[in-house]
Amino acid sequence: MTLSIDLRSDTVTKPSAAMRDFIANCEVDDDVIDVDPTVGALQELIAELTGKEAAVFMPSGTMTNQIGLRVHCRPGDEFICESGCHIYNYEQGAYASLSGLSPSLVTGNNGILEPDQLLGTIKADNEHFPITKLLCLENTHNRGGGRVQPYENVEQICQWAHENGLKTHLDGARLFNAVAATGISAKEWASHFDTVSICFSKGLGAPVGSALCGTKEQMYYARRHRKAFGGGMRQAGIIAAGALFALQNNVERMTQDHENAQQLASMIKTTDGLSLPGPVDTNIVMMDIDKKVGTAAALTGELDSQGVRCLALGPQRIRLVTHLDVTTEQVSTACGIIIKTVNEVLDGSRELSGSGAQY
Ligand SMILES: *Cc1c(COP(=O)(O)O)cnc(C)c1O
């Protein structure tokens, strides 16, 4: 079998035999008419884990984020977010096209915002300006390299937001990675936010699905918007079961992914031509490529042809992500291939010719 170590994303995981078994045996019913029992069980569990009254299951994290925005804002309003965040960069500008909102951007350090950066960002009550309604944070921060927002920053930023009449939304696509990295519970992190979005298809390893959590009233409207956004799903227990299994089985093991990420980080630190743009807190590793090696796209293409799959995230930046379908041993193998390739390029015995896609 040809070698394939897939470090492109933690979304590439495939359901295990045990998960498939659990999915095959779950009870289902029509979740649009009322509630599918498996979806109901998942919603109750994730609401409990995040300390919220209720949750609504949706097909994607993009939908939970966009409906989170929609629950808090009306057309013409604006929300404050970090400029590298997923909601702004990777959701096709849906806040504008679907809800008529504008973003107000603040740039953090590898996605980490300091409380004093927010001061002065709420627009005055003046008809020239949109109404600032909402503050969004992302934890862990994807483009920031999986960084965990410092807990005190989250506490202070959300307190400031609430004192100034804003609502708060957490893009917690990888909140359980922050939980694994800090030992601070999902409930504690979530307590500072009005709504929280959780992805089951990232490090948790489910094939599909996300949930939005909040008050019963907010979730009543979230469910209404979900139908209008095309996310009302009938026997959705079939996919919710994978998420339920993931929550029950795959949370504790995430620390293993973080250890594997440290192995990649050490390799990058000690290899000439490679460098780390910031600390590695969880399962995402950003690897900067010196121009003397070549471009990120060229190195990605070359590594791909050798069975190590990763994504170019910028002209000189590659992202490597650990997850439950890569073992410690596979990560060691990948490290060996990366070191050898970069060394050979630098000593002139190998030329980079391929070209991977850039995200
Ligand atoms: C993956 C991701 C999402 C949601 O993505 P979908 O592919 O729509 O499920 C949202 N936020 C962050 C930070 C993510 O990494």
The ligand as a Tripos MOL2 file, in Angstrom:
@<TRIPOS>MOLECULE
LIG
   15    15     1     0     0
SMALL
NO_CHARGES

@<TRIPOS>ATOM
      1 C1        -14.0260   24.0800   10.5330 C.3       1 LIG1
      2 C2        -14.3460   25.3370   11.2350 C.ar      1 LIG1
      3 C3        -15.6500   25.8520   11.2480 C.ar      1 LIG1
      4 C4        -16.8030   25.2340   10.5020 C.3       1 LIG1
      5 O1        -16.5290   24.6480    9.3240 O.3       1 LIG1
      6 P1        -17.5290   23.6710    8.5300 P.3       1 LIG1
      7 O2        -16.6170   23.0990    7.5180 O.co2     1 LIG1
      8 O3        -18.5820   24.5400    7.9770 O.co2     1 LIG1
      9 O4        -18.0740   22.6780    9.4910 O.co2     1 LIG1
     10 C5        -15.8720   26.9840   11.9670 C.ar      1 LIG1
     11 N1        -14.8920   27.5660   12.6670 N.ar      1 LIG1
     12 C6        -13.6470   27.1020   12.6960 C.ar      1 LIG1
     13 C7        -12.6300   27.7880   13.5300 C.3       1 LIG1
     14 C8        -13.3200   25.9650   11.9830 C.ar      1 LIG1
     15 O5        -12.0690   25.5130   12.0090 O.3       1 LIG1
@<TRIPOS>BOND
     1     1     2 1
     2     2     3 ar
     3     2    14 ar
     4     3     4 1
     5     3    10 ar
     6     4     5 1
     7     5     6 1
     8     6     7 2
     9     6     8 1
    10     6     9 1
    11    10    11 ar
    12    11    12 ar
    13    12    13 1
    14    12    14 ar
    15    14    15 1
@<TRIPOS>SUBSTRUCTURE
     1 LIG1         1 GROUP 0 **** ****
